[in-house]
Amino acid sequence: MATRVGMVSLGCPKNQVDAEHMLYDLKKEGYEIVSDAALADVVVVNTCGFIESAKQEAIDTILEFCTLKQEGRIKHVIATGCLAQRYRDEMLKEIPELDAVLGLGENASLPEVIRDIYRGEEHICSIGSKTALPMEGGRIISTEPFYAYIKIAEGCSNGCTYCAIPAIRGGFRSRKIEDIVEEAKWLAENGVTELVVIAQDTTRYGEDIYGKSMLPELLKQLCRIDGLKWIRTLYSYPERISDEFIEVLAAEDKLVKYIDMPIQHCNGDILKAMNRPGNEAYLLELIEKLRARIPGIVLRTTLIAGFPGETEKQFEELCEFVKNVGFERLGCFAYSPEEGTKAYSMPDQVDEETRNRRADIIMQEQMLVADRYNQAQLGRVVEVVCEGFDRYAECYYGRSSADAPEIDGKIFFSSANKLRAGQYVKVELFDTLDYDLLGSVIEEEADV
């Protein structure tokens, strides 16, 4: 009987793609992959180590499975991913129930490590070079079958003072266009209709191997692939959103009119302290340009509240900016002091209570913005991808092109006919429910 392996992947979609590569390698080596990790012989926790809340979630998850191991319900627990890369020695010391801790560069060795554990080896710690993280190879898609993430680069070279990613994952490394296009074709041939393009900074794609940003050219080639209906890019940095990128986004029908643009703040002094370019005037000009050239575009951003040195006046400036710009989608995080980053040792640290209070205030302001946006959608007919049926609400649910999977809101809707997950339908919107919308199908398209 084959050894059963279950994997729990935490954190961002980039980490999820890494998990999918590991699952493929395990299956290729004869392991049985189980969807419920609690029923496995070996559990792999692919951790996130980006900010404090993510680290705590990873530790809690590991401890949960270590408890199942002590109870004899599972046999072995392995930690991989960013937390394992960042705190490898501490993890084995503090959580001796772990059988192995693998760094990012050792992902491909996971099948052999499991064999070593079964041969009797204990407390394996193998890190390797972070730049050895595999970016090519087969995958087992762990999302719903109609959408998938495609990672076009690894690491980051932006040097933001609050961010540990470069130390964890190394410098920015792009994949070749032909490799990405080949993988996208494979995804489309296997039923994927929505492709989500990801990297730590997608707008930097290609600079390291082609000498300039090649994201516009890559997107044009992806749009030529039969079977793909929606193509979405995440994590586009404002200073690299070029006129060429805007023109391609506006011109290509398959590119959803949605930009995830993490700005982090609007105050020029705070941005400088973050090692981020720009200021409020620059951001306002860019946003005005985007909305003028791409009518109806949905702008998503992320902010950091309580960065070291942020005064009440600077925070109030950020609040006014959020209110005036009216981002259609927005998330705000309380600043998380991360060891090894420049911001960690900066003077004028803002206390945790104030950081959390400021983040809450931003999100309360955004709820008002989001409600106004949703109210303005009522009466419109939008295309929605059906994601499933909610038995409790007794209706279907899904997303429009204005909503990224696993990040933004949902549309709950009724249909006179039975629908399948992945089917695209036209929905008329008639009410709101917090961040979500309610509607009913008025026209059903043929299967894509």
Steps between C-alpha positions, in 0.01 A plus 500: 500500500639839399588751769225759525616864498287803577607859455376821658628809320474834676552858390510645152423349158874492425545257788202302371669451161808368682274252681350385170847424364580296813173307472583410141847375600349290779242341273763432235705313763208275591355672805122518538374859533204545736289815515433472875840532666366357827454166320858488370803308621725801438388863524695777329427852626615748234540806719485876457743718694423846367346680799427414863142385447607268218782357711261432786254327267780278371617407850144427615444277195824309560414450868153376405647222287772424753220436748342254255842336469526460878153347500613248239259622231778607264861384488718791393492881465724703267530879474584670169458853363598847616484446878712186465752695291509789743498322838630151426717456812247652737219283362676170567604621845159632602290232327694172544198304371589617149665229295654736247539867414571573133607832353365630171796373302428146620138476381597256225660267756176449695427147363849383597478665844181306573682180406785599734252549783358154445855363506534635852663840458380759753486878514615555144594860426585570137503855367716534191512815288179702491567571132475125432123516547351326193301729272433242229351153502164331533222610734191355661248784496360554850257781414160448345563345157382801299765743628870479581792718601807524279819627659714699258787587734643417841652714774520877521765771458294805596659530845198634689618564855207319664516182292686174570423340163841570338674343800268199487465443125796683350521754221255537213529223241279490190395191308534491122198610298488175304491292820216707645299485176549123478374456856201728433409293193511185712273661759252607231502151347412362843193717554636824645308799368625763748874552526642706787850631430708539815847601622621711789506787248344403166586837342870425546468182294781451248731781610762254623514280188372725219629839618153655525153423627344238275167474679306670215646260243439199725137600553446541125631149441283356777195664342563297182445170684174325412279410792602781733219746569624722784865591565577694816829639632572552869760713680577770244717769656391858421844628401520234226151533355607625160296651218567183302356285779193724521449485122516119498263475795253727325524331160493128582150363563624203702683724747254581777489872577641454850833609646637392837735788575657488850584859591542450881462874578450838335725723710831569325710490818352167611547355151863615502551331837351184346745534207204546271492780238220747447266715704133593508517722190670227297246238608204724427632574151549128429155407628340776292685372192389140560136596544505728196659245265313195633144607591351278768835365615502342846795612712614294796774606741657407831610741772715484812384693806731588788832485316788628718488878524144532369346800676131556563508768231651260246245237593216750456645581158477129413137488619408797282680342206299178539178697524572723200644238262230242565694183422251235392697241698734564793670314782690660787750327728638621829876532464676180609858544633707230328846401622772560246323784321619861514168621636533266800767719658367839387432761769150618594336158489121525528355287779299191407167632632530816289604303192197274529266792572619687192459194278145452632415865428621466139290187449194669652546787254542252216176325594317824426684534168422139409135543588471803270667303222268203547192722508609644166507148352133432568298459182806404296540171317843342553667181388559263789692174528302254710710358784241279667168470681448624856264253668429730793418806290339276236661684212807493280809711563785622285707798390501763231820616333510772768581240766824305533465144631550452875555874549192704412126462550239268355180528302214282626236433237202288409456303178200325348734240351761277659852640466842342530812645660701687239199597289474866398157663526347848476368623834287805572594658834220616727630526861809511724613291795798661678786470246300258283228542237172321430352430159322260268594337172338656194694326227711184506785456256611181339775316684846642438 
